[in-house]
Amino acid sequence: MNVAYVFSTPNASFILEKMIVPQLEEGRHGANVVGMFFFVDNNYLLVRGNPTGERLAAVARKSGMLLMGCDQCCYQRAIADKLIEGIPIGCFPDLYKALAGAKVDQVITL
C-alpha cells in the first residue's frame, strides 16, 4: 500500500522521531511511504541540521520518497532557503503533481 503523510499536528516531531523514522530506517513501517507534506511549525523539521529531518532526508534519498514543505509556511517563518538540500516547497497543486505517478492509496494526516 502506498501512503502519503500530511503533518499538521504540533506532535509531528515526536511521531516522526520516535515512531515513523525508526520504522522507515529499519524497513518495518508496513507501508510504502511515497510522500510527506509539512505544515506550519513542522517545517522546522526540514531545516538543515535538524537531526530528525536529516534522518528523514537520508531515508527519502534511498527510497525516492517525496518530502515537501508548505511554501507559505516556510516563507512566513523565513526558512524557505534553509531547508535540507533537495527538499522543495510548494502548495497542494505542487504536491498533487509531484505525487501523480505514485498511485497513493491513502493519505494520513497527523
N, C-alpha and C positions, 0 to 999 in steps of 0.2 A: 504494500500500500504506500502511495506517495502522499506525504503530508507537507503542509506549509504552516509555519507558526507566525502569528502576529503578536508581538509583545507590547502590551499597553499597561499591564499591572505594575505597580511600584515594587512588586516582589520578583520581577523578572530576573534580577541579578542573582538572587538566591536560587530560583528554579533552574536557571542555566548552570550556575557554578556547581551546585550540589547534586543536580539530577541529570539534566539533559546532556551537558557537555561530557561528563564522565561516561555516560552510556554511549554517546557517539564515538568517543575516543576508543572505547573498548569493543565497539561493534555489537552492542547488545541493546540498542534502542528499540528494536522491534518494528520499526517502520523506516522507510526511506525518506529522509527529510530533504526536500528539494529546495526549500527556501525559508528564510526568516526575514520578517519586516519589523522594524523597531520604531516605536512612537515615543514622544515626549522625552523624559529624562533617560529612558532606556538607551537612547542613542549614545550616551556617555560610555556604554559598554564597548562601542565600536571605535573609540578614540585610541590612537596609537599609544601603546604602553599599558593599556588596561589588561591585566592578566587573563581575565575571563574572555575578553574579546580576542586577544591574541591566540588563545587556545582554540576558540571557535573559528577564527580565520584559518588556522592550520588545518582543522577538520574540513572546512569548506574548500580549501585548495586541493586536498586529496580527493574529496568526493564530488566536487563540482556544484555543491550546494550554493545557492544564492544567498548572500547577506545584503540587505539594503536598509538604509536609514531614511526616515521621513525627511524630505528636503526642507519643508518649512520648520520642522522641529530642530533640525541641525542649524539652519540659518538663525533661528531665534536664540539659540544657545552659542552662536559664534564658533561652531566646531566643524562646519562643513569641510574645511580644508585640513582638519586634524584627524580624519578617520584613517584607520589602518589601510594601507595600500591595497587597492583593488576593490574596496567596498564602495559601491555607488550610493548616491542618494536619489530619491525620486518620490513621486506620488503614486496613487493607485494605478493610473493608466500605465506608468512605467513598470510597476510590479506585475500587472497583468501581462504586459508584453514580454517581460523577462521570463515569466513562468509559462508562457503559452505552449511550449513544446513539452512541458514536464508532466502533463496529464495528472494534475493534482486531484487526488481522491477526497481529501479532507483538509479544511483549513481550521486550525485550532487557535483560538485567541486566548492568551494568558496575560 
